Amino acid sequence: MERIGVFGLSWKQGGTESLARFTVPVDQRPECLTPLADQLGVGELVYLATCNRVEVILVGDGLTSMSEYRDRIYEALSGEVPTNGDAKKTLKAWAGEGAVEHFFMVASGLDSARPGETEILGQVKAAFKMSHRAGLVGARLNKLNQEAVRVARRVHQSTGVNSGKTSLANIAVDHLRDRLAQNPGGVALVGVSDMTRAAASELSRDGVPLTVVNRTLKKAEVLAEKFGGQACSLESFQNTPPPVEAILLATGSKIPVLNRGHLELLMSRAEENSPLIVDMCVPPNALPEDTVALGIQRIGMDEIITEASQNREARLVEMAGARICVDEALEDLRNWMAERNVAPMVVELRDRFRQNAREQVDKLLDRKLAHLEEEDRGEIREWADSLARRLAHIPLVGIRSLAVKKGPESVEAFFGAADELLHDELGKVADRVGRPPVIEEGC
């Protein structure tokens, strides 16, 4: 567990403008994962980016400090070499058990702007799936993902965490409904994403005319057919937009999909008022300065996140039971990691007991019991093996307990006074399993 690190920033640090600097567009993520892992010098890595957080989850090499990983991540994602402590000011870092606990909180929706939001779990699953395809999810991150999904489901099922408007998409839909209550009309959903799917599901129940817009028309047609809407390519919508009362933007584009010229066309097609734009993209899909210049009402992620985070502390208190789920999952993973790390050392020590027993029995058979028949010799050897296993059992149970409570490095320290050969052998095993990383104070 000590080698797991999480680095990133959320809506709490600098808002969406800061997030945009470290957000890789969705369509570029599969190709960037392996180069990112190579640049960081790690074999296990997951990149998670949502509308209100960017995080890199990795397994360190056991030698590189967390602060060095943070500097590398800052440079790799922003394209800028950090100076004057820029990386530390911008990116938070969690290591070991703290990293695991933080990630469980994220996957469960407990670290979200609106505690209890459920969309994050699907985004976590998608991020791990992408890294798995790239060959960047090994035993540690695979187990971390499994436990995160398990604890998130427990939180959602057993704590009532899903009550109320937990999704950011729900908040966006509420704004769309408020507008339509004043001025009935159609809504354009730009981008095929979790956000637009959730909005389409809600708005279709209200009988709102929907136009699904996407760069790839086929994807738009699939979503439109499911919810009884019309499909339109992004190019067509940009150049010949239909009259709509509101637009929900939720694409993965790194650049705006509606520039000032596109917005002017939308205004000219409006029957009365200029359309409302709800922009759930980081970076924005419609620039705030363009909408302000044209007098278009725009609600962006900063406004939505601020609304979502209202009464956040009170809601966390209501969901205190969710912390129990996280703590139990953390304990389970701690035990699994300790067992996994110490298991090869346990095997080595058990084999050493048996080897020593066999060597002593062979000496005894050669010197004082040379007259015995081979059958008798075999029985004595079996007895010695059985005795060695029994003698090894008690210290091995203690070693496992020590690893669980104090960490696998404590087991190596325990053997610090052992004979030199045994200590060296156990050290080699520890290296194969993986030593903990260098963790600096205040990282």
PyMOL commands that set and color helices and strands:
alter all, ss='L'
color gray80, all
select helices_A, chain A and resi 15-21+26-40+66-78+86-90+97-107+119-133+139-158+168-182+194-205+217-226+234-239+260-269+288-294+301-308+312-318+320-367+374-406+408-417+420-433
alter helices_A, ss='H'
color red, helices_A
select strands_A, chain A and resi 4-10+44-50+53-59+92-95+187-190+210-214+230-233+246-249+276-279+298-299
alter strands_A, ss='S'
color yellow, strands_A
deselect
rebuild
show_as cartoon
